[in-house]
Amino acid sequence: LVIPLSFVILSDFLNSKITSKEIIQRNTDVPLLAILAKGKKSAKLALVDEPKSLMAESFRNLKIKLANLIPPHSGKNIIGITSTVNDEGKSYCSANLGVALAVSNYKTLLICAD
């Protein structure tokens, strides 16, 4: 009984994954803009392929929150999406956010530098 319990406690201690928004809010002062729903791997662009999906709505919500942070007509806004881990969805998020901004008449240039 001691060995399995020790394993559970040790694995929880070594776990560095972010599993909830409360972990981010408790440990940082960074504002949380949106939580993106988990989508299907088959959808290339949620806003185009599945415009009424929860994923598409998540990107529209993110676009609205970013629009409130970006000063209108400043002309020099850069949004960077990055991660330390491969295959986490940076290109997917960038493409969908780019579509959401472009549809809302924001000048949008998407550069993927993988």
PyMOL commands that set and color helices and strands:
alter all, ss='L'
color gray80, all
select helices_A, chain A and resi 2-14+21-27+46-49+54-69+90-103
alter helices_A, ss='H'
color red, helices_A
deselect
rebuild
show_as cartoon
